[in-house]
């Protein structure tokens, strides 16, 4: 567990605690306070304080979360209004437990049921050792290795490496330049490719042919859109074919509106990353036949080099080849038919417009939100994509479709190209 950066202040009536927890899983927040005890948990952060005065729960307590800064501000009513709490800046002493505890209970019940003992052992250990947060020493040169949506993030993995090591395949993302990420990815794919597995799926493909029959929602929506366009020369709004559920609308209401100042190169990376993520998502929906499971999160992030290797693509060709290589190297079904199926599905989603793209992104957001520790990918990529795509004009997405379809890879996307080392 990581002890977060925190600070305390007070006024005559309240004790205020500000806790900085960037990229925490705030959907599973656990907060407790009573008397001099204060406990806070939001994975991977844990904070337990022994307060220098007593606080009370009386309905006047308040808590707020700033998503941009990643900070919780918690106001706790003092039990005795007007009391002055001394030593709020003595952070190390505040972290110390209220009293030492013996290794065993002073009173032990003889013959306690084994089931009860197991339940007690699984309880969260609030007495876990804590270390005061310290800012890392400044290096002579600031970190220049960026990642995430629009390459707007850096330094995220420095402190959270132990918690996030299973999310991405790239080791030390903050220290690895973009070009080196691609080189390492290609080496990992070449080492992982299993010819026997690929040939088995190629010759014994009954299961693959079965999942290829599945039709996700965008297939009928695309047919409806094309039919409407055939009846009239005017283009119809894709919202007529794409409907958001109440759960999806609730997701949208929870997002914080932002403006993204991306230069031309960053926008190019963002579009290519979006296509890469959609390809991985379409593969997952096909093989699971729309019934997502515990492997769904792994499939999406593993097949997307944007998510798994924090790669910044420079061309559609690189995106398509990367996706194809990863399909024949990693998942359960390693069949080229699934590659072309995902490609065709992605084109349909883009042709449907931003509403369809947003609906898919919301589903990816839900998949990662319910998966530990993949939720961090929402903070790095998917949440920003969900907000950004709403500001993109449909004409731009149509242009993106043209580039995808016109890419040389879409015509010469052969099996032999997938494992060829890219220069």
C-alpha positions in Angstrom: 0.0 0.0 0.0 1.1 3.6 -0.7 0.9 6.3 1.9 -0.5 9.4 0.1 0.7 12.9 0.4 -1.6 14.7 2.9 -2.0 17.9 4.9 -4.2 19.1 7.7 -5.6 22.5 8.6 -8.3 23.7 11.0 -10.8 26.4 11.9 -12.7 26.8 15.1 -15.4 24.2 14.0 -13.7 21.9 11.6 -10.6 19.8 10.9 -9.8 19.7 7.2 -7.7 16.9 5.7 -6.5 17.1 2.1 -5.3 13.8 0.6 -3.6 13.6 -2.8 -4.4 10.3 -4.5 -3.7 10.6 -8.3 -5.0 7.6 -10.3 -6.7 6.0 -7.3 -9.7 3.7 -7.6 -12.1 6.1 -6.0 -15.1 3.9 -6.9 -14.1 1.7 -3.9 -13.4 4.4 -1.3 -13.4 3.4 2.3 -13.5 6.2 4.9 -13.8 6.0 8.7 -13.4 8.5 11.5 -14.3 8.4 15.2 -12.8 10.3 18.0 -9.0 10.5 17.4 -9.1 7.7 14.7 -9.1 8.5 11.0 -8.8 5.8 8.3 -8.8 6.3 4.5 -8.4 3.7 1.8 -8.7 4.1 -2.0 -6.5 1.5 -3.9 -3.6 1.7 -4.0 -3.5 4.4 -1.3 -3.9 3.8 2.4 -3.8 6.4 5.2 -4.4 5.9 9.0 -4.0 8.9 11.3 -4.1 9.4 15.1 -5.6 12.9 15.4 -4.4 15.3 18.1 -8.1 16.0 19.0 -11.5 14.4 18.8 -13.8 14.6 15.8 -17.4 13.5 15.6 -19.9 12.4 12.9 -23.0 14.7 13.3 -24.2 15.3 9.8 -22.0 18.4 9.2 -19.0 16.4 7.8 -18.2 17.1 4.1 -16.0 15.4 1.5 -15.3 16.4 -2.1 -13.0 15.0 -4.8 -11.2 17.0 -7.5 -10.8 14.7 -10.5 -8.3 17.0 -12.2 -5.9 17.3 -9.2 -6.7 13.8 -7.8 -7.3 15.2 -4.3 -9.9 14.5 -1.6 -10.9 17.4 0.7 -12.5 16.1 3.9 -14.0 18.3 6.6 -14.6 16.7 10.0 -16.6 18.5 12.8 -14.7 18.9 16.0 -16.3 17.3 19.0 -15.6 20.4 21.0 -16.1 23.5 18.7 -13.4 26.1 19.3 -10.8 23.6 20.5 -7.4 24.1 19.0 -5.6 21.0 17.7 -1.9 21.1 18.3 0.7 19.5 16.1 -1.1 19.3 12.8 2.2 19.7 11.0 3.8 16.8 12.8 2.9 14.4 10.1 5.1 11.5 11.2 3.6 11.4 14.6 0.1 11.5 13.1 0.9 8.4 11.2 1.9 6.4 14.4 -0.8 4.0 15.7 -2.8 5.1 18.7 -1.3 2.3 20.8 0.9 -0.7 20.3 -0.8 -4.0 19.9 0.3 -7.5 21.0 0.8 -10.2 18.6 -2.0 -12.2 20.1 -5.4 -11.3 21.5 -5.4 -11.0 25.3 -8.5 -13.1 25.4 -8.6 -16.1 23.1 -11.7 -18.2 22.4 -11.0 -21.9 22.7 -12.4 -24.0 19.9 -13.4 -21.2 17.6 -14.9 -22.4 14.3 -12.4 -22.6 11.5 -14.7 -20.6 9.2 -14.7 -17.7 11.6 -11.0 -17.7 11.8 -10.7 -17.5 8.0 -13.1 -14.6 7.8 -11.1 -12.7 10.4 -7.9 -13.3 8.5 -9.4 -11.8 5.3 -10.3 -8.5 7.0 -8.3 -5.5 5.8 -5.3 -4.8 8.0 -5.8 -1.2 9.2 -2.6 -1.4 11.2 -0.4 -1.9 8.1 2.9 0.0 8.4 3.0 3.4 6.8 5.9 5.5 5.5 5.6 9.3 5.2 5.3 10.4 1.6 8.4 12.2 0.2 8.7 13.9 -3.1 11.3 12.3 -5.4 14.5 14.2 -5.7 14.6 16.5 -8.7 16.7 15.1 -11.5 19.0 17.4 -13.5 16.7 17.1 -16.5 12.9 16.7 -16.3 11.3 13.5 -17.6 10.6 13.7 -21.3 9.0 10.3 -21.9 5.2 10.9 -22.1 2.3 8.6 -22.7 -1.5 8.4 -22.2 -4.1 10.3 -24.2 -2.4 12.9 -26.4 0.9 12.1 -24.6 -0.2 14.3 -21.7 1.0 12.1 -18.9 4.4 11.4 -17.4 5.8 10.2 -14.1 2.6 8.1 -13.3 4.4 4.8 -13.1 7.4 6.1 -11.1 5.6 5.6 -7.8 2.9 3.2 -8.8 5.1 0.6 -10.6 4.4 -2.1 -8.0 0.7 -1.7 -8.4 0.6 -1.2 -12.1 3.2 -3.7 -13.3 0.5 -6.1 -14.4 -1.3 -3.6 -16.5 1.3 -2.8 -19.2 4.0 -5.1 -20.6 6.4 -2.2 -20.9 8.8 -2.0 -18.0 9.9 1.4 -16.7 7.6 3.5 -19.0 8.9 6.8 -17.6 12.4 5.9 -18.6 11.7 4.3 -22.0 11.7 6.5 -25.1 8.9 6.0 -27.7 11.2 4.4 -30.3 12.5 1.9 -27.8 9.0 0.9 -26.8 8.3 -0.2 -30.3 11.5 -2.2 -30.6 10.8 -4.0 -27.3 7.3 -4.8 -28.3 8.4 -6.4 -31.6 10.9 -8.5 -29.7 8.3 -9.6 -27.2 5.9 -10.6 -30.0 8.5 -12.5 -31.9 9.4 -14.5 -28.8 5.7 -15.2 -28.0 4.6 -16.4 -31.4 3.7 -20.1 -31.3 3.5 -21.6 -34.8 1.8 -24.8 -33.5 -1.0 -22.8 -31.8 -1.6 -20.7 -34.9 -1.7 -23.7 -37.2 -4.0 -25.6 -34.9 -6.5 -22.6 -34.9 -6.1 -22.4 -38.7 -6.9 -26.1 -39.5 -9.3 -26.7 -36.6 -11.3 -23.5 -36.6 -14.8 -24.7 -35.7 -14.9 -22.5 -32.6 -13.6 -19.6 -34.5 -16.2 -20.0 -37.3 -18.9 -20.1 -34.6 -17.9 -16.8 -33.0 -17.5 -15.2 -36.4 -21.3 -15.6 -36.9 -22.0 -13.3 -34.0 -23.4 -9.9 -35.0 -22.8 -7.0 -32.5 -25.2 -4.1 -32.3 -23.3 -1.9 -34.8 -23.9 -4.4 -37.7 -27.7 -3.7 -37.8 -27.1 0.0 -37.0 -24.7 0.3 -39.9 -27.2 -1.4 -42.3 -29.9 1.0 -41.1 -27.7 4.0 -41.7 -26.7 2.8 -45.2 -30.4 2.2 -46.1 -31.3 5.7 -45.0 -28.5 7.2 -46.9 -29.6 5.2 -50.0 -33.1 6.7 -49.8 -31.8 10.2 -49.5 -28.8 12.1 -50.7 -28.6 13.8 -47.3 -26.6 12.2 -44.6 -28.6 11.2 -41.6 -27.4 11.8 -38.0 -25.9 8.6 -36.6 -27.9 9.3 -33.4 -30.9 7.8 -35.1 -29.1 4.4 -35.2 -27.2 4.7 -31.9 -29.1 4.8 -28.6 -27.4 5.2 -25.2 -28.7 3.3 -22.2 -29.5 5.0 -18.9 -26.3 3.5 -17.4 -24.3 5.0 -20.3 -25.9 8.4 -19.8 -25.1 8.2 -16.1 -21.4 7.5 -17.0 -21.4 10.6 -19.2 -22.8 12.7 -16.4 -20.0 11.7 -14.1 -17.3 12.9 -16.5 -15.7 16.3 -15.9 -15.7 18.5 -19.0 -12.3 19.4 -20.3 -10.6 21.1 -23.2 -7.7 19.4 -24.9 -5.0 21.6 -26.5 -3.4 19.1 -28.8 -1.0 20.0 -31.5 -1.3 18.4 -35.0 1.1 15.6 -34.1 -0.7 14.8 -30.8 -4.1 14.7 -32.6 -2.6 12.3 -35.2 -1.4 10.0 -32.4 -4.8 10.3 -30.7 -6.7 9.2 -33.8 -4.4 6.3 -34.4 -4.6 5.2 -30.8 -8.4 5.3 -31.0 -8.4 3.0 -34.0 -5.9 0.6 -32.2 -8.2 0.4 -29.1 -11.3 -0.1 -31.2 -9.7 -3.0 -33.0 -8.9 -4.7 -29.8 -12.4 -4.0 -28.5 -14.1 -5.4 -31.6 -12.0 -8.6 -31.3 -13.1 -9.1 -27.7 -16.8 -8.5 -28.5 -16.6 -11.0 -31.3 -14.9 -13.9 -29.4 -17.0 -13.4 -26.3 -20.2 -13.0 -28.5 -21.1 -9.9 -26.5 -21.1 -11.7 -23.2 -18.1 -10.1 -21.5 -16.2 -12.1 -18.8 -13.2 -11.9 -16.5 -10.9 -12.2 -19.6 -12.4 -9.2 -21.4 -10.2 -6.6 -19.8 -7.1 -8.7 -20.6 -8.1 -9.2 -24.2 -8.7 -5.5 -24.8 -5.5 -4.2 -23.2 -3.3 -7.0 -24.4 -4.3 -6.7 -28.1 -3.8 -2.9 -28.1 -0.2 -1.8 -28.2 -1.5 1.7 -27.3 -2.7 0.4 -24.0 -0.2 -2.5 -23.3 3.0 -0.8 -24.6 2.0 2.9 -24.5 3.0 3.0 -28.1 2.5 6.1 -30.2 1.7 5.1 -33.8 2.6 7.2 -36.8 0.6 5.5 -39.5 -2.5 3.4 -40.1 -0.3 0.7 -41.6 1.6 0.4 -38.3 -1.7 0.1 -36.3 -3.1 -2.6 -38.4 0.1 -4.7 -38.5 0.6 -4.3 -34.8 -3.0 -5.5 -34.1 -2.6 -8.5 -36.5 0.6 -9.5 -34.9 -0.8 -9.4 -31.4 -3.9 -11.4 -32.4 -1.7 -14.3 -33.7 0.6 -14.2 -30.6 -1.5 -13.7 -27.4 -5.2 -14.6 -27.1 -7.0 -17.9 -27.0 -8.2 -17.7 -30.6 -5.3 -16.8 -33.0 -7.0 -16.8 -36.3 -6.5 -14.4 -39.2 -10.3 -14.3 -39.8 -10.7 -12.5 -36.5 -8.2 -9.9 -37.6 -10.1 -9.0 -40.7 -13.4 -9.2 -38.8 -12.2 -6.7 -36.2 -11.0 -4.4 -39.0 -14.4 -4.5 -40.8 -16.2 -3.9 -37.5 -14.0 -0.9 -36.6 -14.7 0.7 -40.0 -18.5 0.3 -39.4 -18.2 1.9 -36.0 -16.3 4.9 -37.4 -18.8 5.2 -40.3 -21.6 5.4 -37.8 -20.0 8.5 -36.3 -19.0 9.8 -32.9 -22.1 8.5 -31.1 -21.1 4.9 -32.0 -17.5 5.5 -31.1 -18.5 7.0 -27.8 -20.8 4.0 -27.0 -17.9 1.6 -27.5 -15.6 3.7 -25.4 -18.1 3.8 -22.6 -18.2 0.0 -22.7 -14.4 -0.2 -22.6 -14.5 2.2 -19.7 -16.9 -0.1 -17.8 -14.8 -3.2 -18.6 -11.7 -1.5 -17.1 -13.5 0.0 -14.2 -14.6 -3.4 -13.0 -11.1 -4.9 -13.5 -8.3 -4.6 -11.0 -5.8 -3.1 -11.7 -6.8 -2.2 -15.3 -8.9 0.8 -14.0 -5.7 2.9 -14.3 -6.1 2.7 -18.1 -9.3 4.7 -17.8 -7.4 7.5 -16.1 -4.6 7.3 -18.7 -6.6 6.9 -21.8 -10.3 6.0 -21.9 -11.9 8.8 -19.8 -10.1 11.4 -21.9 -11.1 9.7 -25.1 -14.8 9.7 -23.9 -14.7 13.4 -23.3 -12.6 14.3 -26.4 -14.6 12.3 -28.9 -17.7 14.3 -28.0 -16.0 17.5 -29.3 -14.9 15.9 -32.6 -16.9 16.7 -35.7 -18.4 13.7 -37.6 -16.7 14.9 -40.8 -13.3 14.3 -39.3 -14.3 10.7 -38.3 -15.5 10.2 -41.9 -12.1 11.3 -43.1 -10.4 8.9 -40.7 -12.5 6.1 -42.2 -11.3 7.0 -45.7 -7.7 6.8 -44.5 -8.2 3.5 -42.9 -9.9 1.9 -45.9 -7.5 3.4 -48.3 -4.5 2.2 -46.3 -2.2 -0.2 -48.2 -2.6 -2.6 -45.3 -6.3 -2.9 -45.9 -5.7 -4.5 -49.3 -2.4 -6.3 -48.7 -3.1 -7.3 -45.1 -1.7 -10.8 -45.6 -0.9 -13.4 -43.0 2.8 -13.4 -43.9 3.1 -9.7 -43.1 2.1 -10.1 -39.5 5.3 -11.6 -38.1 7.7 -9.8 -40.4 10.0 -7.6 -38.4 9.3 -4.0 -39.0 12.3 -1.8 -39.9 
